[in-house]
Amino acid sequence: MIQFERFVLDNGLRVLVHEDPSTPMAVVNVLYDVGARDEHPDKTGFAHLFEHLMFGGSINIPDYDEPLQRAGGENNAYTTNDLTNYYCQVPAQNLETAFWLESDRMLSLAFSEKSLDVQRKVVCEEFKEHYINKPYGDIWHKMRELAYKVHPYRWMTIGKELSHVEKAHIDDVKAFFFKHYRPVNAILVVAGNVQVEQVKQLAAKWFGHIPMGDQYVRNLPQEPVQTAARRQVVEADVPVDAFLATWHMDARLDKGYYIADLITEVLGGGASSRLYQQLVKEQRLFASIDCYHFGTIEKGLVAVDGKLAEGVAIETAEAAVQAVLQQVQEAVISEQELQKVKNKTESVIAFEDMNVMSRANSLAFYELLGDAQLMNDELQRYQEITAEDIRSYSQQLFAQTNSNVLHYLRKK
Amino acid sequence: MVLNRKQAPGITDPAAFELQLRKHDYFELDNGTPVYAVNAGAQDVLMIDMVFYAGNWFEEKNIVAATTNFLLKNGTSKRTAFEINEHFEFYGAYLNRNCYTDETASLSLHTLTKHLPELLPVMSELLTDAIFPEQELQIYKQNQQQRLRVNLKKCDFVANRLIDEYLYGFDHPYGRYSSAADFDAVQREDLVQFYQDYYTKGHCKIFVAGKLPADIQQQLNTAFGHLPFRKDKLAKAHQIQPAEKKVQEIINDAAGVQGAIRMAAPAINRHHPDFPRLQVMNNLFGGFFGSRLMANIREDKGYTYGIYSYLQNHLHETALMISTEAGRDVCAATITEVYKEMQLLRDELVDDEELSLVKNYMMGTILGDLDGPFQIINRWKNYVLHGLNEQYFYQSIEAIKTITAEEVQALAKQYLQEDQFYALTVV
């Protein structure tokens, strides 16, 4: 049970405080309700590029990192399709330094041309490092475009193409900031060796005077229900044939999300999972195989992702995957197997909660979903799922018409 | 009162912190196996790390150590690989094994404390009764070969292998790497023999941390206290054979858009009195986000997503390594800039402001690193395996607090000499 207190500043900034006197550190986590899904289709990759620019100096402070490091702090940030999250950890004595830095960059960035120029290049190198200069690096670009026709989940957070990042203009940067990086669209979590009263004072002092801004109303085009199977074959300079398939699953707070999460554990979560045991170990069709999803807020994708064993035909591999999926659609899994995936979930939650930074992250995320208290109800939601839920949801999930299959083959 | 946002709030200088390393408990099992324990934390979880002197340092044939380690949990006379995996996963536990290009390998468990009694007996079984089924070995070989094919397309993977070979020579455990033919050559008998010598009758040290049950000593003793572990590790020596040629440019993928750059030179190990200060110098040079290398090559030039330098600490050898992936057309410029930064540190005294920033940053980071039982035991494990004690911790802290600009410069003159460095680019 993670304890916390919540209050809201007059400018709409939601503040959560989680006291943990056992650590000498304090964590300040600022989540902005903007992600790659909020980008214009011709300017993708912008939310992530913007995250880099948040370190390029704010209106009153030329450099973010230096004063934080001087205070003994560390920081980082990440952008997903759904949100952008900034977090730093400092020795608790120096908590106010983090308030000073985070509030100034919420007040306004410096909008430096030099910073934009350099970070465009840095992000282009990041793009190359992870998505171009690696075998299979573009596989998820292709899969997203196959699985989503309308919804902005059809592009990756890094962006559709390098040129979008290269073309980013300082006017885009300013407009994006004042649209999304306002108190009313943000959640502040302060955790660790801190007290609620102290946080109230500091929050009022440093964040209280920042103009509220307009609440961002998200109005994204919704993906129509897929009605026919989709397939694509890609040939590339890769050494091993790969198989990737996805199916549309439910949104983060729907019951179906929790069922889908357990299904991915049954199929792909570890060395005793069904896909690994049957297709890697028993039938030796795959060298590796996994089943997972991305935990997105809106309707996401369940994926089966594998590399084939040498000499296996992709059609044989695909049919074998289908046969494993067929099992969970036809027969209920045993109580023992259900208990296993629930136990794993309990364990994952316990290990995540060891770390104060991770607790702060989670509180911000669940508050974004609607209520930080949801964090404490998660395990219960998993416990309520039955073996029959898994069977019936598998039928809906793995329906042929809901499938997107990509064969990523070695160029002959 | 109007808030002056240009004025930084006052800070407590982390360099003034009095950091304490929490002591570990120590006991021995009936067979003399040493156990280092840290009982702390709020969550009901724990980790057990069993370190064996079974790294590739001891193998007679390439990849036997890693293969033995990987297949430890792939079958005993009583359980199949599936049953073993199913057992640990049923309890939501993680049983991992790791083999290092060094003296050690490990078998480690992360679990909710309440499930420990169900898991320890099976861990014990894996250490005495693993049978290495031929079928499991065949699957492993086949899959590792596929994996290797994929990895060999990656410039960073290839560069990591080659730089170690240049530093230590292919015949040294630190410089050796695997080929498809090595996988073909491994036989079941090699594994069975290695397992007998280095696990069942090997030397083991146990590290446990987390919320430990009151009877942890008894539980460990019941599981492992009767095993025929040897009291000391076996001695074995290897000679390094560094490459003569210092500059190498390799085209691994003609269509590559980036190059993996690795620059490395031999350095001193932790037993050398300069080592703690060298760590401070390294941090300033390339050890964190605010370092000289990052400030110049990423934040000013935009050549790379990230560049770091670090001290690669093996038990027997140490190297100062610089690592980055840079745009193909700016690889040469990146190397030039690295050398420029070396020269700058050799030629000019670092100013107080920069040095105090690095000191504060390092102290804050160590404070954060000491937070939590797993972090504390990992630090202790590192010390124990390297033959160090808590004095080393306090000497490191003292070095951070007291190092001067002149000392940084002297260290740079000694350890950042261009002609000592290998410079490798793999596109």
Interface residues (C-beta under 8 A of the other chain):
Chain A: S22 T23 P24 M25 I59 N60 I61 D65 E66 P67 Q69 R70 A71 G72 G73 E74 Q89 V90 P91 Q93 N94 E96 T97 F99 W100 S103 D104 L107 D117 V118 Q119 R120 K121 V122 V123 C124 E125 E126 K128 E129 I132 N133 K134 P135 Y136 K205 W206 H209 D237 V238 P239 V240 G269 G270 A271 S272 Q277 V280 K281 R284 A287 S288 K307 L308 A309 E310 Q336 Q339 K340 N343 K344 T345 E346 S347 V348 A350 F351 D353 M354 N355 V356
Chain B: L3 R5 K6 A8 P9 G10 I11 T12 P14 F17 G41 A42 Q43 D44 V45 A81 F82 N85 E86 E89 F90 Y91 G92 A93 Y94 H110 T111 L112 I139 Q142 N143 Q145 Q146 R147 R149 V150 L152 K153 K154 C155 D253 A255 G256 V257 Q258 F288 F289 G290 R298 E299 D300 K301 G302 Y303 T304 Y305 E325 A326 G327 S356 L357 N360 Y361 M363 G364 T365 L367 G368 L370 D371 G372 F374
